[in-house]
Amino acid sequence: MQQSVEQRRAVRFPAMFLTTISSKDRFLGEGTIQNISASGCRVERLINGPMPIEPGTELVLRFYPSESATRIAVERAQVRW
C-alpha cells in the first residue's frame, strides 16, 4: 500500500468554520473549512453548486471564526487539488 507524503510548509490545525465560496463575480456555494494554516486551508463544499470547481480556480472565501468575531475574507485563494 502506497502512503501519501504531506509536503506542507505550515502546520495545519483542525477547524470547523462555515464559509461562502465565490469567484470574483459569481457565488459558487457554501462549505466548511476543515483545517487551516498560515499558508492554506481545506474547504469541503456542502452543496454542489452550478459548476465544478477545478484546480487553478481563484476563489474568494468569507468566514467567521466564531459567532462574535469579525468576518475574515480571503480575497484571492486558489484551488490546488
DSSP file (Angstrom, degrees, kcal/mol; ACC not computed):
  #  RESIDUE AA STRUCTURE BP1 BP2  ACC     N-H-->O    O-->H-N    N-H-->O    O-->H-N    TCO  KAPPA ALPHA  PHI   PSI    X-CA   Y-CA   Z-CA
    1    1 A M              0   0    0      0, 0.0     2,-0.4     0, 0.0     0, 0.0   0.000 360.0 360.0 360.0 129.8    0.0    0.0    0.0
    2    2 A Q        -     0   0    0      1,-0.0     2,-0.3     0, 0.0     0, 0.0  -0.712 360.0-148.3 -88.9 134.2    1.4    3.4   -1.0
    3    3 A Q        -     0   0    0     -2,-0.4     2,-0.2     1,-0.0    -1,-0.0  -0.792  16.3-119.4-101.3 144.1    1.2    6.2    1.5
    4    4 A S        -     0   0    0     -2,-0.3     2,-0.6     1,-0.0    -1,-0.0  -0.519  22.1-135.6 -78.9 150.4    0.8    9.8    0.6
    5    5 A V        -     0   0    0     -2,-0.2     2,-0.4     2,-0.0    -1,-0.0  -0.932  12.0-136.1-110.1 122.4    3.5   12.3    1.6
    6    6 A E        -     0   0    0     -2,-0.6     0, 0.0     1,-0.1     0, 0.0  -0.623  18.8-175.7 -75.8 130.1    2.5   15.6    3.0
    7    7 A Q        +     0   0    0     -2,-0.4     2,-0.3     0, 0.0    -1,-0.1  -0.371  26.5 150.5-121.3  52.1    4.5   18.5    1.6
    8    8 A R        -     0   0    0      1,-0.1     3,-0.1     4,-0.0    -2,-0.0  -0.609  40.1-156.4 -89.0 144.2    3.1   21.3    3.7
    9    9 A R  S    S+     0   0    0     -2,-0.3     2,-0.3     1,-0.1    -1,-0.1   0.672  81.2  37.8 -88.1 -20.1    5.1   24.4    4.6
   10   10 A A  S    S-     0   0    0     27,-0.0     2,-0.2     0, 0.0    -1,-0.1  -0.955  91.0-101.0-134.0 150.3    3.0   25.2    7.6
   11   11 A V        -     0   0    0     -2,-0.3     2,-0.3    -3,-0.1    27,-0.3  -0.488  36.3-136.2 -69.8 134.4    1.3   23.1   10.3
   12   12 A R        -     0   0    0     -2,-0.2    25,-0.2    25,-0.1    29,-0.1  -0.741  14.3-155.7 -93.2 142.0   -2.4   22.6    9.8
   13   13 A F  E     -A   36   0A   0     23,-2.7    23,-2.2    -2,-0.3     0, 0.0  -0.935  26.4-103.9-117.0 139.8   -4.9   23.0   12.7
   14   14 A P  E     +A   35   0A   0      0, 0.0     2,-0.3     0, 0.0    21,-0.3  -0.300  49.9 167.3 -58.8 144.2   -8.3   21.4   12.9
   15   15 A A  E     -     0   0A   0     19,-2.4     2,-0.1     2,-0.0    17,-0.0  -0.960  31.5-161.1-151.2 164.3  -11.1   23.9   12.3
   16   16 A M  E     +     0   0A   0     -2,-0.3     2,-0.4    49,-0.1    18,-0.2  -0.578  32.1 151.1-152.3  83.8  -14.9   23.9   11.6
   17   17 A F  E     -A   33   0A   0     16,-1.3    16,-2.9    -2,-0.1     2,-0.2  -0.953  42.5-127.9-118.1 133.6  -15.9   27.3   10.1
   18   18 A L  E     -A   32   0A   0     -2,-0.4    46,-0.7    46,-0.3     2,-0.3  -0.590  37.4-178.1 -72.4 141.7  -18.8   27.8    7.7
   19   19 A T  E     -AB  31  63A   0     12,-2.6    12,-2.4    -2,-0.2     2,-0.4  -0.980  27.7-131.0-141.7 152.1  -17.7   29.7    4.6
   20   20 A T  E     -AB  30  62A   0     42,-2.1    42,-1.4    -2,-0.3     2,-0.5  -0.826  22.4-149.7 -98.0 147.7  -19.1   31.1    1.5
   21   21 A I  E     +AB  29  61A   0      8,-3.1     7,-3.0    -2,-0.4     8,-1.1  -0.976  26.7 157.6-122.2 122.3  -17.3   30.3   -1.8
   22   22 A S  E     -AB  27  60A   0     38,-2.1    38,-3.1    -2,-0.5     5,-0.2  -0.947  34.9-137.3-138.5 157.7  -17.3   32.7   -4.7
   23   23 A S        -     0   0    0      3,-3.0     3,-0.2    -2,-0.3    36,-0.1  -0.418  57.6 -80.8 -93.9-173.5  -15.4   33.6   -7.7
   24   24 A K  S    S+     0   0    0     34,-0.3     3,-0.1     1,-0.2    35,-0.1   0.853 127.5  13.4 -59.3 -33.3  -14.8   37.3   -8.4
   25   25 A D  S    S+     0   0    0      1,-0.1     2,-0.4     2,-0.0    -1,-0.2   0.302 119.8  62.7-127.9  10.2  -18.3   37.7   -9.9
   26   26 A R        -     0   0    0     -3,-0.2    -3,-3.0     0, 0.0     2,-0.4  -0.990  68.7-128.9-145.4 133.0  -20.3   34.6   -9.0
   27   27 A F  E     -A   22   0A   0     -2,-0.4    -5,-0.3    -5,-0.2     3,-0.1  -0.652  24.8-178.6 -74.2 128.7  -21.5   32.8   -5.8
   28   28 A L  E     -     0   0A   0     -7,-3.0     2,-0.3    -2,-0.4    23,-0.2   0.513  45.4 -87.0-110.7  -8.5  -20.4   29.2   -6.0
   29   29 A G  E     -A   21   0A   0     -8,-1.1    -8,-3.1    20,-0.1    -1,-0.4  -0.870  42.6 -69.8 138.8-170.9  -21.8   27.8   -2.8
   30   30 A E  E     +A   20   0A   0     -2,-0.3    16,-2.3    17,-0.3    17,-0.8  -0.845  45.8 156.1-121.4 159.8  -21.2   27.2    0.9
   31   31 A G  E     -AC  19  45A   0    -12,-2.4   -12,-2.6    -2,-0.3     2,-0.4  -0.897  35.8 -99.8-160.4-171.5  -18.8   24.9    2.6
   32   32 A T  E     -AC  18  44A   0     12,-2.3    12,-2.8    -2,-0.3     2,-0.7  -0.988  23.8-129.2-126.7 139.4  -16.9   24.3    5.8
   33   33 A I  E     -AC  17  43A   0    -16,-2.9   -16,-1.3    -2,-0.4    10,-0.3  -0.798  24.6-174.3 -83.1 120.2  -13.2   25.0    6.4
   34   34 A Q  E     -     0   0A   0      8,-3.4   -19,-2.4    -2,-0.7     2,-0.3   0.802  65.0  -1.8 -89.8 -34.4  -11.9   21.7    7.8
   35   35 A N  E     -AC  14  42A   0      7,-0.8     7,-2.0   -21,-0.3     2,-0.3  -0.975  66.0-161.1-153.3 161.4   -8.4   22.7    8.7
   36   36 A I  E     +AC  13  41A   0    -23,-2.2   -23,-2.7    -2,-0.3     2,-0.3  -0.992  11.4 167.8-148.9 149.1   -6.3   25.9    8.4
   37   37 A S        -     0   0    0      3,-2.6     3,-0.5    -2,-0.3   -25,-0.1  -0.856  53.9 -87.4-146.3-178.5   -2.7   27.1    8.4
   38   38 A A  S    S+     0   0    0    -27,-0.3     3,-0.1    -2,-0.3   -26,-0.1   0.736 127.0  35.4 -67.1 -22.0   -0.7   30.2    7.6
   39   39 A S  S    S-     0   0    0      1,-0.2     2,-0.3   -28,-0.1    -1,-0.2   0.369 125.5 -22.7-117.0   5.0   -0.5   29.1    4.0
   40   40 A G        -     0   0    0     -3,-0.5    -3,-2.6    37,-0.0     2,-0.3  -0.992  47.1-137.5 173.7-179.0   -3.8   27.4    3.3
   41   41 A C  E     -C   36   0A   0     -2,-0.3     2,-0.5    -5,-0.2    -5,-0.2  -0.972  22.6-116.4-156.4 165.9   -6.9   25.6    4.3
   42   42 A R  E     -C   35   0A   0     -7,-2.0    -8,-3.4    -2,-0.3    -7,-0.8  -0.960  29.8-168.7-111.5 122.6   -9.1   22.6    3.3
   43   43 A V  E     -C   33   0A   0     -2,-0.5     2,-0.6   -10,-0.3   -10,-0.2  -0.935   7.8-159.9-113.1 130.8  -12.6   23.5    2.3
   44   44 A E  E     -C   32   0A   0    -12,-2.8   -12,-2.3    -2,-0.5     2,-0.3  -0.951  20.8-131.6-108.5 122.8  -15.3   21.0    1.9
   45   45 A R  E     -C   31   0A   0     -2,-0.6   -14,-0.3   -14,-0.2     3,-0.1  -0.574  12.8-158.7 -74.7 129.5  -18.2   22.2   -0.3
   46   46 A L  S    S+     0   0    0    -16,-2.3     2,-0.4    -2,-0.3   -15,-0.2   0.915  76.3  20.5 -77.2 -44.5  -21.6   21.4    1.4
   47   47 A I  S    S-     0   0    0    -17,-0.8   -17,-0.3     0, 0.0    -1,-0.3  -0.989  87.8-110.9-129.3 132.3  -23.8   21.5   -1.6
   48   48 A N        -     0   0    0     -2,-0.4   -19,-0.1    -3,-0.1    -2,-0.0  -0.427  38.4-148.4 -62.5 129.6  -22.7   21.1   -5.2
   49   49 A G        -     0   0    0      2,-0.3   -20,-0.1   -21,-0.2   -21,-0.1   0.007  37.8 -73.7 -85.3-165.2  -23.1   24.4   -7.0
   50   50 A P  S    S+     0   0    0      0, 0.0    -2,-0.1     0, 0.0   -22,-0.1   0.643 114.8  18.4 -70.4 -14.2  -23.9   25.1  -10.6
   51   51 A M  S    S-     0   0    0    -23,-0.2    -2,-0.3     0, 0.0     2,-0.0  -0.994  86.0 -98.3-153.6 152.6  -20.5   24.0  -11.8
   52   52 A P        -     0   0    0      0, 0.0     2,-0.7     0, 0.0    -4,-0.0  -0.366  34.3-125.3 -68.5 154.2  -17.5   22.0  -10.5
   53   53 A I        -     0   0    0     -2,-0.0     3,-0.1     4,-0.0   -25,-0.0  -0.912  31.4-156.2-104.3 113.2  -14.6   24.0   -9.0
   54   54 A E    >   -     0   0    0     -2,-0.7     3,-2.0     1,-0.1    25,-0.3  -0.505  27.2 -87.9 -90.7 153.1  -11.4   22.9  -10.9
   55   55 A P  T 3  S+     0   0    0      0, 0.0    25,-0.2     0, 0.0    -1,-0.1  -0.329 116.0  33.8 -54.7 139.8   -7.8   23.1   -9.7
   56   56 A G  T 3  S+     0   0    0     23,-3.1     2,-0.2     1,-0.3    24,-0.1   0.174  84.4 135.9  95.7 -16.6   -6.3   26.5  -10.6
   57   57 A T    <   -     0   0    0     -3,-2.0    22,-2.5    21,-0.1     2,-0.4  -0.438  52.5-133.4 -65.8 133.5   -9.6   28.3  -10.0
   58   58 A E  E     - D   0  78A   0     20,-0.2   -34,-0.3    -2,-0.2     2,-0.3  -0.775  31.2-175.3 -89.7 133.6   -9.3   31.6   -8.0
   59   59 A L  E     - D   0  77A   0     18,-3.4    18,-2.8    -2,-0.4     2,-0.5  -0.808  27.5-137.0-125.6 162.6  -11.8   31.9   -5.2
   60   60 A V  E     -B   22   0A   0    -38,-3.1   -38,-2.1    -2,-0.3     2,-0.4  -0.997  24.3-166.3-116.1 124.1  -13.0   34.4   -2.6
   61   61 A L  E     -BD  21  74A   0     13,-2.2    13,-3.3    -2,-0.5     2,-0.4  -0.928   6.0-174.5-112.1 136.1  -13.7   32.8    0.8
   62   62 A R  E     +BD  20  73A   0    -42,-1.4   -42,-2.1    -2,-0.4     2,-0.3  -0.993  16.9 154.4-130.9 126.4  -15.6   34.6    3.6
   63   63 A F  E     -BD  19  72A   0      9,-2.6     9,-3.5    -2,-0.4   -44,-0.2  -0.980  38.9-132.2-149.2 160.1  -16.0   33.0    7.1
   64   64 A Y        -     0   0    0    -46,-0.7   -46,-0.3    -2,-0.3     7,-0.1  -0.969  11.0-156.5-111.9 117.7  -16.5   33.8   10.7
   65   65 A P  S    S-     0   0    0      0, 0.0     2,-0.3     0, 0.0   -49,-0.1   0.724  81.0   0.0 -69.7 -19.0  -14.1   32.0   13.1
   66   66 A S  S >  S-     0   0    0      4,-0.1     3,-1.0     1,-0.1   -49,-0.0  -0.964  81.7 -98.8-157.2 168.6  -16.6   32.4   15.9
   67   67 A E  T 3  S+     0   0    0     -2,-0.3    -1,-0.1     1,-0.3     0, 0.0   0.830 122.6  40.3 -62.2 -32.7  -20.1   33.9   16.5
   68   68 A S  T 3  S+     0   0    0      2,-0.1    -1,-0.3    -3,-0.0     2,-0.1   0.437  97.3 101.3 -96.7   0.5  -18.7   37.1   18.0
   69   69 A A  S <  S-     0   0    0     -3,-1.0     2,-0.2     1,-0.1     3,-0.1  -0.451  78.0-103.9 -87.5 157.6  -15.7   37.5   15.6
   70   70 A T        -     0   0    0     -2,-0.1    -4,-0.1     1,-0.1    -1,-0.1  -0.524  48.8 -94.5 -73.0 144.2  -15.4   39.9   12.7
   71   71 A R        -     0   0    0     -2,-0.2     2,-0.5    -7,-0.1    -7,-0.2  -0.325  35.0-143.3 -61.2 140.4  -15.8   38.2    9.3
   72   72 A I  E     -D   63   0A   0     -9,-3.5    -9,-2.6    -3,-0.1     2,-0.5  -0.920  13.4-162.9-106.0 131.3  -12.5   37.1    7.6
   73   73 A A  E     -D   62   0A   0     -2,-0.5     2,-0.8   -11,-0.2   -11,-0.2  -0.966  11.8-164.0-117.5 126.4  -12.3   37.5    3.9
   74   74 A V  E     -D   61   0A   0    -13,-3.3   -13,-2.2    -2,-0.5     3,-0.3  -0.916  11.0-173.3-104.2 103.6   -9.7   35.7    1.8
   75   75 A E  E    S+     0   0A   0     -2,-0.8     2,-0.2     1,-0.3    -1,-0.1   0.666  72.0  33.3 -77.5 -17.5   -9.9   37.7   -1.4
   76   76 A R  E     +     0   0A   0    -15,-0.1     2,-0.3    -3,-0.1    -1,-0.3  -0.674  69.4 153.0-144.7  87.1   -7.6   35.5   -3.5
   77   77 A A  E     -D   59   0A   0    -18,-2.8   -18,-3.4    -3,-0.3     2,-0.4  -0.820  27.2-149.2-107.4 152.4   -7.5   31.8   -2.8
   78   78 A Q  E     -D   58   0A   0     -2,-0.3     2,-0.4   -20,-0.2   -20,-0.2  -0.987  16.4-122.4-128.9 132.7   -6.5   29.2   -5.4
   79   79 A V        -     0   0    0    -22,-2.5   -23,-3.1    -2,-0.4   -22,-0.1  -0.548  26.8-178.4 -69.5 124.9   -7.8   25.7   -5.7
   80   80 A R              0   0    0     -2,-0.4    -1,-0.2   -25,-0.2   -26,-0.0   0.851 360.0 360.0 -94.0 -41.0   -4.7   23.3   -5.6
   81   81 A W              0   0    0    -27,-0.1    -2,-0.1   -26,-0.1   -27,-0.0   0.286 360.0 360.0-161.4 360.0   -6.4   19.9   -6.0
